[in-house]
């Protein structure tokens, strides 16, 4: 966590250098901060969790991903956080097929009628 007490009251330009991706209070303003960063500082350096960079533009991100020697993650700045997966609010039905969906090819093998 950062030393920002209430990110809800800060100006977006004041919150951006302290953005903590793992703080739920910061998460409420995440898209606002990223939108600001895209226009003002496309590679945002935050001091959260000992500091890390957030690349906000597609072309810049592609450059980073294609040049592993220059943009190494050998000393990654983010600690390993365990994140809980939120529970599903409803069951997702699994379709049960009584007949094959594809009839284009003849049926061979042990599953042939």
C-alpha positions in Angstrom: 0.0 0.0 0.0 1.1 3.5 -0.6 1.0 6.4 1.8 -2.0 7.9 0.1 -4.7 8.1 2.7 -7.8 8.8 0.5 -7.3 8.5 -3.2 -10.9 9.5 -3.8 -10.1 13.2 -3.0 -6.8 13.6 -4.8 -6.5 15.2 -8.2 -5.7 12.5 -10.9 -2.3 14.0 -11.6 -1.4 13.7 -7.9 -2.7 10.2 -7.6 -1.0 8.8 -10.8 2.6 8.6 -9.4 1.3 6.7 -6.4 -1.1 4.4 -8.2 -1.3 1.0 -6.5 -2.8 -1.6 -8.7 -3.5 -3.9 -5.7 -5.2 -1.3 -3.5 -9.0 -1.5 -4.0 -9.4 2.2 -3.2 -7.1 3.0 -6.1 -8.9 0.5 -8.3 -12.0 2.7 -8.1 -10.1 5.4 -10.1 -7.9 3.1 -12.2 -9.4 4.0 -15.6 -9.4 7.7 -14.8 -5.7 7.5 -13.9 -4.8 5.4 -16.9 -6.6 7.8 -19.2 -4.7 10.7 -17.8 -1.4 8.7 -18.1 -2.0 7.9 -21.7 -2.1 11.6 -22.6 0.3 13.0 -20.0 2.9 10.3 -19.3 2.4 7.2 -21.4 4.8 5.2 -19.3 3.7 5.8 -15.7 6.2 5.3 -12.9 4.5 4.6 -9.6 6.1 4.4 -6.2 3.7 1.7 -4.9 5.3 -1.6 -3.9 8.9 -0.3 -4.2 8.1 1.2 -7.7 7.1 -0.2 -11.1 6.2 1.1 -14.5 2.8 0.9 -16.2 2.8 1.1 -20.0 -0.5 2.7 -21.2 -0.3 2.8 -25.0 -0.5 -0.2 -27.3 2.4 0.7 -29.5 4.7 1.3 -26.5 3.6 -2.0 -25.0 4.3 -3.8 -28.2 7.8 -2.3 -28.3 8.4 -3.4 -24.7 7.2 -6.9 -25.4 9.3 -7.3 -28.6 12.6 -6.1 -27.0 13.2 -8.4 -24.0 16.9 -7.4 -23.7 16.2 -3.7 -23.2 13.0 -4.1 -21.2 13.9 -7.0 -18.9 11.8 -8.3 -16.1 14.7 -10.1 -14.5 14.2 -8.0 -11.4 10.5 -7.7 -11.4 9.2 -5.0 -9.1 5.8 -6.5 -8.3 5.7 -8.9 -5.3 3.7 -12.1 -5.7 0.2 -11.4 -4.5 -2.3 -14.1 -4.0 -5.6 -13.0 -5.4 -8.9 -14.7 -4.7 -11.1 -15.5 -7.6 -14.6 -14.0 -7.0 -17.3 -16.7 -6.8 -19.7 -17.1 -9.6 -23.1 -15.6 -9.0 -24.9 -18.3 -11.0 -24.2 -21.7 -12.4 -23.1 -21.8 -16.0 -25.0 -24.6 -17.7 -22.9 -27.2 -19.5 -24.6 -28.4 -22.7 -25.1 -32.1 -23.0 -25.0 -33.3 -26.6 -26.9 -36.5 -27.4 -25.7 -36.5 -31.0 -22.5 -35.3 -32.6 -22.5 -31.6 -33.7 -20.6 -32.2 -36.9 -22.1 -34.5 -39.4 -19.8 -33.5 -42.2 -17.5 -36.5 -41.7 -18.6 -40.1 -41.4 -18.3 -41.6 -38.0 -15.5 -44.1 -37.6 -13.9 -45.9 -34.7 -15.4 -47.0 -31.3 -17.9 -44.1 -31.3 -19.6 -45.1 -34.6 -23.2 -46.2 -34.3 
